[in-house]
Amino acid sequence: MIMPLGSLVNALAIVLGSVCGLLLHNRFPDRIRIIVFQGLGLCVLVIGFQMAFKTEDMLLVIFAVLLGGIAGELMRLDRWLDSLGDKLKVLVRSKNERFTEGLVTASLIFCIGAMAIIGSFDEAIRGDRTLLYTKSVLDAFASIALAASYGLGVLFSFVAVLIYQGTLTIFAGFLQHWFSPEVIAQLTGTGGVLIIGIGINLLDLKAIKLANLLPALVFIVVLTMLKNWVPTLLPLLG
C-alpha cells in the first residue's frame, strides 16, 4: 500500500494557506472583506464554467444534478453536514458564524475536479506526485483568500482532502478501472456546475443548498457507466 504523500502535502498546504488567511482576516475592514468576497465569487464562477464545459454529455449532467438534488433533499444532507460542522465548531471552540459554510465551501472547491482524481492515480500507479504538488500550490493560495473571507472552517477542509485523495491513492488499482477518461470528464463537468453554485453563493445572488446536490457526483458516474454498458448488454439480451 502506497503512502499518499501527495495528499499529505496538499493537506499541509491548505493548513498553511488557511493560517495566513486567518492572520489577514481580522485586519481587513468590512469594505475590503466585501470586495475580496466578490472577487473570489467571480473567480470561482470562471473556474466552474471552465470545468462544466469539459463535459462530454451535458444531458447526463443535467439528469445527474436533478436526481442528485432530489436524493440530497430526501436525505437532508445539508442538515447532516451542518450538524457535523457545528459539532466541529464546538469542539474547536470557534465563534465564527460562517465556520460550517467555510468548511463545506472549501472542501467542495478542493476536492471536486480532475486534478484530485488524476493526481491521486498518478501518485499510486506511476509514483508521480507532480500533479498533486501543483494542486497543493494552487490550493494554498485559494485557502488564503477563502480563510480571509470565511474564517477558521476553511482550515479544517484539509481533513476532507486527505480522506478523499488518500482513498483514491490507496485504492487506485481498483478505482482506475471505474474512472475512465470519459467518467472523469463527466465528473469534472458535474463538479463544475456545483462550483458555479459556490460562486453564486459567494456573490449573494441566491442561496443554493450545495450540500444537497452532492449526490449528483455519484449519479453522474453511474449514468455514464450505464450509457456505455447498455449498448454492450442489448445484443446479449436479444
Steps between C-alpha positions, in 0.01 A plus 500: 500500500648832389520792743285789365785751542358730234171529689685563826693786336173631354335494844799677657490768228133565578577531871788743440297704251205512739721619786624785279141583407393497866780740589371736232133445588479729800709769333260552213246780542146407388528678165818304416343171614196564280705569187718193568182291529368639174829449317524146634144433388573616145816289481315193629233553234767500228653179639157340513418588139839371382435169676137475384600542133724193523198270512451266206125454547312793654173309506644248745630784716150652511345169602773444762447844655121457508513148645777601739301800623192285565708237683681765702175663605350165601809419706522859633874503443516872574375443854737209551803697381393807696470285812843349437651844443331643810638215713848569368445870566415426864796262527748768390307769691460725199263797514506551124143510363618383156709208628285223349441690176874551459573134575251371241589761236875442524459120504298514179749728325802292602352154438298546181695490177720289279826596674395326823407177321775481238764625744411229752510231230835626367648484849386142556553349157802687359649642820467848348387764751551800270130566447416480871790729587376749239150473646647561847643836390169603342301389806737684734433833326126429475484416872656838585214682327236259633621512860526880485134504397345205686730450797612189689266250331713510183802363685318178592423425136843333499329199662264455204789535254715251688221241523380544141834510319663255736224246433538547124875441529476194724231332288622631164564152363132417537347842433693581182289244311187693598637848439551500124591828324132539408385451860759751624386754238136453600588517869698819440210653306251417775740632761526818296125552534535475879796739493285750308252466786775592745575813298133597503490454878815708545344782300179477706295463183306200631537260792557156342502186719817359348527223758174354369642494147804288595332168401516630141868398503397139566216506248722631219741208545213247499323659202819522295578134566144397412524697177805294401371165629150502351609477131726207596230316695215543248637246246550249780142546623366470146 
